[in-house]
């Protein structure tokens, strides 16, 4: 699965994207796996209320299932103007 990071999430992790193998059932499970990798992931995912998620380019939440997902993206909330 491709995992994409945008804005300050990307800056904290140091990567715009990566391909990972995961057995995570939900986005929340994936976040827990990522947090356990290194401190930079733990820092990026410290406050989940400040992060939005999309699964296969559709907005979702941390309970969204990952079965058959090809892509998960993490980004800060968007503002309009």
Buried (B, 14 or more C-beta within 10 A) or exposed (E): BEBBBBEEBBEBBEBEEEEEEBEBEBBBBBBEBBBEEEEBBEEBBEEBEEBBBBBBEEEBEBEBEBEEBEBBBBBEEEEEE
